[in-house]
């Protein structure tokens, strides 16, 4: 009998231990109180900044942060499922997201925030508007302001926290812009060629001239005629700088540099990144690094 009682006691202890472990490990995670979906990486960074320390908020980047510009992006079934969970959808606008009509049909009740609302857009010689407004820090500040109002309206309980974060982030952005201004204050070079059309707004802010764009489409190699024309323009205007981007191959830029004697530098338009604990400060860090590159390149 004593052996039986001992065995029963041991089984009870094991059952209690296993049951306790099962209860703790199976505790479901807390459901987000408020879910924000952003169209791509630059908007994801903005949402992280504005929701810093606000409880119960989940921020999701709709597209993979390595996708880059969304000119020809098509929504996937997974994207549509993500939008179905959203309380707020933040987009760059200005023609960047080609899928907004489909998104609106998917969730006609979803509040969509156009971060580029009322911004003055640059158009090219064909009348196409340039959507890369976030690469300009003054434009980025306007985007933050455009997002803050609808965000506080959608989640009014934490309106004051959102306004506080907006003011803080705008202050940090302004500090980086001061470094940009300082970088060009004593510049002796005022023109450059760029791989993509990302830096027109940056050039306008700083009083610089974009002599030519090597390629207007990601993944499309420029023709031999395009390269010849770029070389001609650089020689004609004494342009000595080529700015490439981490998102593009630099083979064509190297060819042009050999023919013109130009120097290649890298600027990051902060269109891609990684979802990490450092994502929130990625725009600030990369734009500060860009200011240092400009200072070196333009001297």
N, C-alpha and C positions, 0 to 999 in steps of 0.2 A: 504493500500500500504506500509505504514511504517513497519507494522508487517512482510509483505512478504519480504521486502528488508533485514530486520534484520535476518529472517530465512535463506535467501540465503547466506548472509554473514557468518553466523555460519556454514553452510554446507561447504562453501569454505574453511574456517579455519580448519575444521575437516579433509577435504580431503587432504589439504596441510600437516597437521600433520601426518596422516596415511601414505601418500605417502612418506614423509621424513623418517619415521621410516622404511618403507619397503625397501627403497633404501639402508640405512645404514646396516641393518641386513642381507640383501641378497648379500652383496658384497662378491664375491667368494675369497677364500684364494689364495695367490700367488702360482703359480705352481713352483715346484722345478726346478731349473736350471740344476742340476746335481744330479742323484740318485745313491747311493751306496747301494748295498745289501750285507749283510754279512751272512755267513753260520750259525753261532751260537754265543753265548754270548761273548766268549773271543775275537772273531774277531770284534764284534759289538763295544766293548770297544775301540779297537785299532782305528777303523774308527772314532769314536767320538773324540778321542784325536787328530788325524791327521787333522780333519776338523774343529777344534775349531776356531770360529770366521770367518770362510770362508763363505761368503754370498751365499745363494741360493742352499746350499747342503742339501739333505735329506739322512739320514742313516736309513736303515731298517734291522732288524734282521729277516732273513728268517724263522727260527724256533723259537718256543716259548722259552724264555730265561730260562725256568725251565726244558727244555728237557734234557740238559746235553750232554754227548758224543753221537755222531751220527753214531756209528758203524753199526747199522742196520736200520737207519732211511730211510723211503721212502717218496719221494716228494708227496705232496698233490696237488690237483687242484689249491688250493689257493696259494701254493708255486710257481707253474708254472706261475700264473698270476702276482705274484710279480716279478719274474725273467724277465717277458716281459717288465716291466717298468724300468729295471736297465740299468745304463750306465757303471757300473763296478761291478764285483762280487768278493768279497774277501773271500777266504777259508783258513782253516788251512793247508789242505793237509796232507801229510805223512800217507795217508790211513784212516784219520778220517772220511771223508765224503764219504759214500758208493754210493752216488747218483750222482756223478759228471758226469758220462757218460750220464745219462738221462738229466741232466741239459744242457750239451753240445748239445745234440740232440734238446732240446727245443729252445735254443738260440745259434746256432753255431757262430753267429757274436759277441757274448758277450765276452768282455775281462775278463778273469778269472785270478785273482792274487793268486798264490800259496805262502802263507806266509812262508812255511817251505822249500822253494827251497834251495838246497845245504846244508841243515842242516844234520849233522851226526846223524843218527837214531840208537837207541838202539834196539837190537833184543833179543827175549827170547829164551829159549831152543828149541822151535819148529820152530825157524826162523821167527817168526812174528814180524814185526816192531812196535814199541811203538809210537803212534801218539801224546802223551801228552807233546809235546815239549814246549808249552807255560808256563808250570809250572816252567820251568827254566828261570830265569830273563835274563841270557846271550842269551838264545835262543829267548826270547821275544824281546830283542833288535835287533837281527838279523831279526826277523819277521817284525818289524817296518821298518827296512831298506829295506826289500824285498817289502813291500807294497808302500813305499814312491816313488820309481822310477816310477812304472806303474801309480800311482795316479797323479803324476805331468805330465806325458805324456798324460794322458787321459783328464786332465783339466789344460792345460798349462797356462791359464790366471792367475791362482792362485798358480802357482808352488812355488813361493817364500814363500807364506804363509804356504803351506804344508811342505816345508823344515824347516821352522822356528818351526812349531809344532813338527816335527819329532825330531829335535835337543833338544827341550825343554823336550819332553817326555822321550827321552833316558837319559837325565840328571837326571830326577826324578827316573827312573828305576835304574840307577846306584847307586843312593843314598840308595835305598832299598836293593840292593845287598850288599852294604857295611855293612848294619845292619845284613844281613844274615851271612856274613863272620865273623862278630864280635860274632854272636851267637854261632858259633862252635869253635871259637879260643881256648877257655879253656874247651871244652867239655870233659867229662870223659867217656861218652857213645857214641859209634859210629855206632850202628846198631839198626834197628827197623823192625817191621812187619807192613804192611799196608793193609788196606781193599781192595784197588784197585791198579791197576798198574800206578797210576797217578804220583807217586813221584820218579820214577827212575832217571829222569833227574835232579831233585832237589838234590837227594842223590849224584849223580855224581859230580855236581858242588861243593858240600860241603865236599867231601871225606867221605861220609857215606855209609853204606851197608844196602841194603834191604834184610833181612833174608828170608822173605817169603811174598807172597800175599795171603790173605785170600780168595778172590774171584776175578776172572778175568772178570766176566760179571755182569753188573748192573741188579739187580732183580733176580739173580740166587744165591740160598743159597749153600754154599759149602757142600760137602758130609761129613759124619762122618769120613771117611778115610782122607780127606783133613785136617780136624780139628786136628785129631790125629797126622798127619805128621807135621803140623804147631807147635803143642805143643812140639813134639820131637825136632824139629830144634831149637826152642827157648831155650829149656833147654840145648841142646848140645852146643849152641853158647853163652849162658848167655845173651840173648837178653831180655831186661827189658821194652821195649817201644812198644806200639801199637798205630799207628796213624790211626784214623778213619776220615771219611769225612762227612760233613753235608748231603751229598746226599745219604748216605747209613744208613741202620739200624745197630745199634751197638750190637744187641743181641749176635751174634756169637763171636764178639770181647770180650764181657763181659765173655762169657764162657771160652774162651782161657785165659783171664786175671786171672780168678779164679784158673785155673789149673797151671799157671806158676808164679803167683805173679807179673805179669807185670802191668804197669800203662798205662791207656788209655788217650791219648790226641787227640785233634781235629785240623787237618790242612785242610785248604780250597783250593782246586785246581782252584778255580775261574772259574768253568765250568758252573755255573748257577747263576742267579740273577734276578733282576727286572728292567724293563724299567722305570727309574725315572730320575729326574734331577741330581742324584748323580751317575748314571751309569758310567760316564766318568772316575771317580776316583776309581771305585770299585776294579780294579786290584791292584792299589797302596795300598789302605787301607787294603785289605785282605792279601796281601803279607807282608806288615809291621806287621800285626797281627801274621802271620805265623812265622816271625822272632822272635817275643816275645815267642811264644809257643816253638820253637826250643831251645831257650836259657834256658827256664825253664826245658824242658824235658831232655836235653842232659847234664845238669850240673852234 
